[in-house]
Amino acid sequence: MTDYSQWQRVILSELSETLQSISAYQLDVLRQQITSARRIFLAGKGRSGLCMRAFAMRLMHLGFAVHLVDNATTPCLAADDLLILGSGSGRTASLLAYAEKAHAVGARLAVLTATPAAPLSDEADCVVHIPAPTVKAGEQRQGRSAQPMANRFEQALWLTLDIVSLQLMEETGQTEAQMFARHANLE
């Protein structure tokens, strides 16, 4: 299958199936966690990490106090803060350490994952299950996809976070002009 339009149909079909399977209730809980947090910290590794960085930018555009874990200027996590982690496997060692730290300091934890029964979800106050295949080295592939590795999960994660951004925009009454006023001007 080398035809662009064939792959396009396959990918859009997979994404549609995945996005329709995400719990609206879980997304409601995530938005409540976000709007009630004093500050929001985000992290993920690899391509999931790129999705989390993009979501951090949108949250900043929406006026939330946002920090990316591992940046040199990231302050300490504290009670009343929210840590949001994106992890297909739900068992990335560094993210598990972040979750333990959040628990130790009394911060809340939200996890977006393809594997809600994985260790990362055990500490979470909010879990958003994105039912898409993912695989780590040495693990068996969970689910089916025409796409390699965790492509389907990462694409669905990005789109899910975009949907959450739109919902938050609506809930907070933010306009695109207000968001753009917070856009970086050192480019």
Phi and psi in degrees as a GROMACS rama.xvg file:
@    title "Ramachandran Plot"
@    xaxis  label "Phi"
@    yaxis  label "Psi"
@TYPE xy
-107.167  -4.11074  THR-2
-76.439  128.536  ASP-3
-53.9059  -47.6687  TYR-4
-65.7975  -30.1369  SER-5
-66.8579  -47.0289  GLN-6
-64.0272  -38.6864  TRP-7
-58.0519  -46.8406  GLN-8
-63.1453  -42.2018  ARG-9
-61.6494  -49.8918  VAL-10
-65.1669  -45.6949  ILE-11
-62.9997  -36.8691  LEU-12
-64.5395  -46.6381  SER-13
-61.5203  -44.3644  GLU-14
-65.324  -41.2584  LEU-15
-60.1845  -45.8991  SER-16
-59.949  -45.0293  GLU-17
-66.3472  -49.2845  THR-18
-62.6609  -36.4977  LEU-19
-70.2455  -18.3457  GLN-20
-90.4203  -6.39236  SER-21
-78.3048  136.177  ILE-22
-71.3378  122.592  SER-23
-62.5809  -34.8511  ALA-24
-62.096  -45.636  TYR-25
-60.9739  -38.0343  GLN-26
-69.3366  -35.2311  LEU-27
-61.0577  -44.1801  ASP-28
-63.5568  -42.9653  VAL-29
-59.1095  -46.4585  LEU-30
-63.1757  -38.301  ARG-31
-63.8662  -41.1458  GLN-32
-61.9408  -41.4643  GLN-33
-65.8614  -48.6664  ILE-34
-70.545  -20.2437  THR-35
-97.5969  -2.39602  SER-36
-81.6026  144.319  ALA-37
-69.3927  -48.0394  ARG-38
-139.118  155.541  ARG-39
-123.178  129.239  ILE-40
-114.076  139.32  PHE-41
-130.213  146.439  LEU-42
-157.687  156.118  ALA-43
-172.602  166.732  GLY-44
-120.605  153.378  LYS-45
63.2055  -141.311  GLY-46
-66.7898  -32.7983  ARG-47
-62.3785  -36.7947  SER-48
-62.9349  -37.0172  GLY-49
-63.5498  -39.3246  LEU-50
-62.2259  -41.8494  CYS-51
-67.2026  -37.16  MET-52
-63.4913  -41.6834  ARG-53
-63.7304  -40.0883  ALA-54
-66.6653  -38.1804  PHE-55
-58.3973  -41.9948  ALA-56
-61.5433  -45.4586  MET-57
-64.1245  -39.985  ARG-58
-62.2851  -39.7477  LEU-59
-62.4486  -43.6702  MET-60
-60.5268  -30.6025  HIS-61
-81.1277  -3.77953  LEU-62
96.4102  9.10847  GLY-63
-82.9663  151.415  PHE-64
-80.9756  110.608  ALA-65
-127.08  142.881  VAL-66
-138.9  142.879  HIS-67
-95.8506  126.159  LEU-68
-61.0198  143.411  VAL-69
84.9548  -3.79976  ASP-70
-77.7811  148.251  ASN-71
-62.5432  -26.2219  ALA-72
-99.2821  8.67582  THR-73
-72.1512  124.988  THR-74
-75.5012  176.288  PRO-75
-73.2576  144.067  CYS-76
-75.3915  140.086  LEU-77
-142.27  173.302  ALA-78
-57.4125  152.029  ALA-79
75.4792  -0.557347  ASP-80
-95.4389  164.164  ASP-81
-125.336  129.517  LEU-82
-106.051  123.135  LEU-83
-111.762  123.633  ILE-84
-117.413  137.556  LEU-85
-112.477  122.147  GLY-86
-155.47  114.402  SER-87
-58.4233  -49.2971  GLY-88
-75.5964  -29.1054  SER-89
71.616  17.7048  GLY-90
-141.244  18.4099  ARG-91
-63.7057  124.925  THR-92
-55.8897  -46.7276  ALA-93
-65.4364  -36.6276  SER-94
-69.6015  -34.4046  LEU-95
-62.4138  -38.3016  LEU-96
-65.467  -39.7419  ALA-97
-63.0774  -41.681  TYR-98
-63.2698  -41.4148  ALA-99
-63.0707  -40.5768  GLU-100
-64.7525  -42.7087  LYS-101
-58.3538  -45.5031  ALA-102
-61.764  -42.9326  HIS-103
-64.5626  -34.2524  ALA-104
-94.8414  -1.63208  VAL-105
84.6908  15.5528  GLY-106
-80.4066  157.209  ALA-107
-86.4773  155.991  ARG-108
-131.337  128.935  LEU-109
-118.986  138.391  ALA-110
-129.086  131.6  VAL-111
-110.571  120.14  LEU-112
-151.326  157.448  THR-113
-86.8394  -15.5819  ALA-114
-127.447  82.9609  THR-115
-66.292  -14.5865  PRO-116
-88.941  1.47271  ALA-117
-76.1857  163.164  ALA-118
-55.5296  -33.3753  PRO-119
-61.3975  -33.0079  LEU-120
-74.7118  -20.9457  SER-121
-59.0701  -35.0442  ASP-122
-89.6532  -7.33109  GLU-123
-80.0204  144.391  ALA-124
-85.8092  -21.9734  ASP-125
-146.51  127.855  CYS-126
-123.929  126.572  VAL-127
-108.024  114.736  VAL-128
-88.0183  119.808  HIS-129
-107.081  98.3387  ILE-130
-74.3158  86.9255  PRO-131
-143.868  149.141  ALA-132
-62.0273  144.379  PRO-133
-149.716  157.865  THR-134
-152.414  140.843  VAL-135
-114.962  159.271  LYS-136
-52.6521  130.464  ALA-137
84.6537  -3.78561  GLY-138
-103.329  158.948  GLU-139
-82.6704  140.757  GLN-140
-63.8592  132.861  ARG-141
-99.6985  117.731  GLN-142
84.4853  -178.581  GLY-143
-119.451  146.831  ARG-144
-162.831  146.309  SER-145
-75.9128  -13.1397  ALA-146
-93.7845  151.6  GLN-147
-77.9595  157.123  PRO-148
51.3997  -123.823  MET-149
-110.007  23.8174  ALA-150
-49.9865  -49.4595  ASN-151
-61.6799  -42.0399  ARG-152
-62.4451  -48.5179  PHE-153
-64.2596  -40.0641  GLU-154
-64.1013  -44.6135  GLN-155
-67.0037  -36.1015  ALA-156
-60.5097  -48.7561  LEU-157
-57.98  -49.8275  TRP-158
-67.2614  -37.1128  LEU-159
-61.1272  -44.2809  THR-160
-67.9131  -32.8804  LEU-161
-64.6552  -40.2302  ASP-162
-64.2867  -44.2235  ILE-163
-59.9311  -39.9186  VAL-164
-60.253  -44.2386  SER-165
-63.137  -41.2202  LEU-166
-64.4072  -42.2381  GLN-167
-66.2293  -37.6008  LEU-168
-58.5148  -46.0716  MET-169
-66.2213  -46.1731  GLU-170
-64.4554  -36.4626  GLU-171
-90.7342  -5.76352  THR-172
72.0887  20.3772  GLY-173
-74.595  139.9  GLN-174
-99.1848  162.658  THR-175
-61.3815  -34.9203  GLU-176
-64.3382  -41.8939  ALA-177
-63.796  -41.5016  GLN-178
-64.9598  -43.599  MET-179
-64.0046  -29.791  PHE-180
-63.3682  -21.8776  ALA-181
-95.7571  -0.347655  ARG-182
-66.0422  148.006  HIS-183
-55.0719  137.298  ALA-184
-117.209  7.44799  ASN-185
-106.461  73.2338  LEU-186
